[in-house]
Amino acid sequence: TAGIAAGIASPALAANEQQACAPARGTGDLGLIIERASGSVLVVDVSARKTISRIEGLGDLSHATAVFGPSERYAYVFGRDGGLTKVDMLGCRIVARVIQAGNAIGGAISDDGALIVASNYTPGGVKVFDANDLTELASIPAIGANGKQSKTVGLVDLPGRRFAYALYDANEIWIADFSGGMTPALTKFTDVGKLPYDANVTSDARHYLAGLFGEDGFAHIDLWAETPKVERVSSGYNAGREKLPIYKMPHLEGWAQSGGSLVVPAAGQHEALILDLDTMKEQGRIALLSQPVFCVARPDGREVWINFAHPANDTVQVLDIPTRKIVHTFKPGPAVLHLEFTPRGHEVWISVRDADRIDIYDVRTRQKKAEIASLEPSG
């Protein structure tokens, strides 16, 4: 899938080289891998489990994310240095690149594939770009009710050319609606909780959930409600017990949706929380080896694979959803940063940053099938 993460390659190509990297083919069997330290991405053949090309010149990818256009030919990579890069997966080249901010945290693409939106730490706010040539179309400052410019986080796309995101420094969540043009209609939710640090939306675009760094719990919006409002979920889950040090923030973009349940990492505890999507009440808590970072559901929802912050960042645990038990624990290697399943879930690709490789495992047998060399891969 063009969504293994974001790229894969072999010989280094100049960033602007107009060279096709493969004969005519579909894009559904390509993957993209972020190489965080070298400012490069790899374009990979997923079925063959091999690198096709390396594309260089993407800037600071130390906290990079990527989204894909409708055809999956083009990947849009958001770099930490504010760079936004459009990559041609078939041509293995950079099509367009802009520096749109001083410090960026991620992005999204509209449901029609026409708009690329970046969320920024510095100077804050979000910016909107034409997906064809990355021309800037709109800029929305993130100034909350407190009058201060805010970092924006937790950016997701919603149906109808809409985007939701959180204002970290203002304790707010905004929805920007571009269906009527490039001057968006803004819906603002205030006092959502202290320091919303990351967020995600369920696959049906109904539940938007933001983690709160400044307090225990989550801010939840039912986007299907006639009048959406913010409600707190799992408030005070650390009550009565010690809140453990947080060495790496849990990522809600890595939550696991399985049927009617949501598995989310618990900040400050060595556990994952299971939420009922109908009631948004806790169904249970799963004790884990250490502090979870990503909880990633297998495509069929039967299992959730979980990685951890330092010092257990060499380990992955597998949670069986029906029994709610950890059924497998293994150590791929030093600094496991991300996990990504193939579309039908027969393999999981795991980035092992400090070993400079991607490990590929058979999901059923748990056995390692192959590895791909990569320079400090993150996703």
QUIVENQUI-V646567 format. One record per residue. N is the residue number from 1. RES is the residue in one small letter. NEAR is the number of other C-alpha atoms within 8 Angstrom. Layout:
BEGIN
N,RES,NEAR  N,RES,NEAR
END
This chain:
BEGIN
1,t,11  2,a,15  3,g,10  4,i,14  5,a,12  6,a,19  7,g,17  8,i,17  9,a,14  10,s,9  11,p,6  12,a,9  13,l,10  14,a,9  15,a,10  16,n,7  17,e,8  18,q,6  19,q,7  20,a,9  21,c,9  22,a,8  23,p,5  24,a,5  25,r,6  26,g,5  27,t,12  28,g,7  29,d,10  30,l,15  31,g,17  32,l,15  33,i,16  34,i,16  35,e,16  36,r,15  37,a,10  38,s,10  39,g,12  40,s,15  41,v,16  42,l,20  43,v,19  44,v,16  45,d,13  46,v,10  47,s,5  48,a,5  49,r,10  50,k,8  51,t,13  52,i,13  53,s,15  54,r,17  55,i,16  56,e,12  57,g,8  58,l,12  59,g,10  60,d,14  61,l,17  62,s,8  63,h,9  64,a,14  65,t,11  66,a,12  67,v,12  68,f,13  69,g,11  70,p,7  71,s,7  72,e,11  73,r,12  74,y,11  75,a,14  76,y,12  77,v,14  78,f,17  79,g,18  80,r,13  81,d,12  82,g,13  83,g,17  84,l,12  85,t,13  86,k,13  87,v,13  88,d,12  89,m,14  90,l,11  91,g,10  92,c,14  93,r,16  94,i,13  95,v,9  96,a,9  97,r,10  98,v,8  99,i,9  100,q,8  101,a,11  102,g,11  103,n,11  104,a,16  105,i,16  106,g,14  107,g,14  108,a,11  109,i,13  110,s,16  111,d,10  112,d,7  113,g,10  114,a,10  115,l,11  116,i,14  117,v,12  118,a,13  119,s,15  120,n,18  121,y,14  122,t,9  123,p,11  124,g,13  125,g,16  126,v,13  127,k,13  128,v,12  129,f,12  130,d,12  131,a,10  132,n,6  133,d,6  134,l,12  135,t,8  136,e,9  137,l,9  138,a,9  139,s,9  140,i,7  141,p,8  142,a,12  143,i,11  144,g,12  145,a,7  146,n,6  147,g,6  148,k,9  149,q,13  150,s,15  151,k,14  152,t,17  153,v,17  154,g,13  155,l,15  156,v,12  157,d,12  158,l,11  159,p,8  160,g,9  161,r,12  162,r,13  163,f,12  164,a,13  165,y,13  166,a,17  167,l,17  168,y,13  169,d,9  170,a,13  171,n,15  172,e,15  173,i,12  174,w,12  175,i,11  176,a,11  177,d,12  178,f,12  179,s,8  180,g,7  181,g,6  182,m,7  183,t,7  184,p,10  185,a,7  186,l,8  187,t,7  188,k,8  189,f,10  190,t,8  191,d,7  192,v,13  193,g,12  194,k,10  195,l,13  196,p,19  197,y,12  198,d,13  199,a,18  200,n,13  201,v,11  202,t,9  203,s,5  204,d,6  205,a,10  206,r,10  207,h,11  208,y,13  209,l,11  210,a,15  211,g,12  212,l,15  213,f,10  214,g,8  215,e,10  216,d,12  217,g,12  218,f,13  219,a,15  220,h,12  221,i,11  222,d,11  223,l,9  224,w,6  225,a,6  226,e,4  227,t,4  228,p,9  229,k,7  230,v,10  231,e,8  232,r,10  233,v,10  234,s,10  235,s,9  236,g,8  237,y,7  238,n,10  239,a,5  240,g,4  241,r,5  242,e,5  243,k,7  244,l,6  245,p,5  246,i,8  247,y,6  248,k,7  249,m,7  250,p,10  251,h,11  252,l,13  253,e,9  254,g,9  255,w,15  256,a,11  257,q,11  258,s,12  259,g,5  260,g,8  261,s,10  262,l,13  263,v,14  264,v,12  265,p,16  266,a,12  267,a,10  268,g,10  269,q,10  270,h,11  271,e,14  272,a,13  273,l,14  274,i,13  275,l,13  276,d,12  277,l,9  278,d,5  279,t,5  280,m,8  281,k,9  282,e,10  283,q,8  284,g,7  285,r,9  286,i,10  287,a,7  288,l,11  289,l,8  290,s,10  291,q,16  292,p,16  293,v,14  294,f,15  295,c,15  296,v,12  297,a,14  298,r,11  299,p,9  300,d,9  301,g,11  302,r,11  303,e,11  304,v,15  305,w,13  306,i,13  307,n,15  308,f,15  309,a,12  310,h,8  311,p,5  312,a,10  313,n,12  314,d,12  315,t,13  316,v,13  317,q,14  318,v,12  319,l,13  320,d,12  321,i,11  322,p,5  323,t,5  324,r,8  325,k,8  326,i,10  327,v,8  328,h,7  329,t,9  330,f,7  331,k,7  332,p,11  333,g,10  334,p,10  335,a,11  336,v,16  337,l,12  338,h,10  339,l,11  340,e,10  341,f,13  342,t,11  343,p,6  344,r,7  345,g,11  346,h,9  347,e,10  348,v,13  349,w,13  350,i,14  351,s,14  352,v,18  353,r,14  354,d,8  355,a,9  356,d,11  357,r,14  358,i,13  359,d,14  360,i,12  361,y,13  362,d,12  363,v,10  364,r,5  365,t,5  366,r,7  367,q,7  368,k,8  369,k,8  370,a,8  371,e,9  372,i,10  373,a,7  374,s,10  375,l,11  376,e,13  377,p,15  378,s,12  379,g,11
END
